[in-house]
């Protein structure tokens, strides 16, 4: 006996006959009759008095109907609760991101999540990758948007997009080309980079080693992207950053950019989920909102010099979430 059997039993009771129940359920009358007989065998007695006018419950059938109604009510309550939970979303959502990613996504994500989950408390955290990853591992952040490390280790990232990396110079810095330079020419350009050997510093060193040259450091700066840009504006050196980090300064004439070529360099922006236990449907919904937001930013060219990851292009399937 299962809930489907009890639901069919209740349908026969409500219809008053096996034939009418079969019509209402879209089933063959013989199938309904067979399943009622099987249910009677399981409970060890007749559930219905049968006649030409239909069926009436026996005493045993009346007892079973009480249980059938209770189970049906419980299932309906559970379904409403699950649907309400999906509609209202999580009680809180803490999203972390590195500075440039935060600048490009936080505003759009706020409106996307507020539109879908108006009762969810949203908290944004901007920071450097190491601190954000530590917060994620400690359960202080629910999900991260960050540049995937050169050596990702055991962490599982969901790639979203690829963002080009540019040479950023003071406005009066001159190169023999108009707007692009081969990567190999970085060997002769004084760079301002972080001292820690991860993130953009590790990426730059990896590219240099791959092309047989060493980086020329002007100075090391472990401050924010804003601090690094200010040092470039002050003529202390150049740096490498995504276009989104400097586009306003370039438009205002405070900085100049050169596309890196032969080959071009890009970084992958990825999604990393935390340890907060969630139902699979809720996790799916959160992922979909983030991916829809990223797709909108890239396709409408609101995030400059980016392209969607192939997995996101092929795997984004709006529709029904997986079953719980």
Secondary structure, 3 states (H helix, E strand, C coil): CCHHHHHHHHHHHHHCCHHHHHHHHCCCHHHHHHHHHHHHHHHCCCCEEEECCEEEECHHHHHHHHHHHHHHHHHHHHHHHHHHHHHHCCCEEEEEECHHHHHHHHHHHHHHHHHHCCCCEEEEEECCHHHHHHHHHCCCCCEEEEECCCCCCCCCCEEEEEEEEEEEEECCCCCCCCCEEEHHHHHHCCEEECCCCCHHHHHHHHHHHHCCCCCCEEEECCCCHHHHHHHHHCCCCEEEEEHHHCHHHHHCCCEEEEEEECCCCEEEEEEEECCCCCCHHHHHHHHHHHHHHHHHHHHCCCCCCEEECHHHHHHCCCCCCCCC
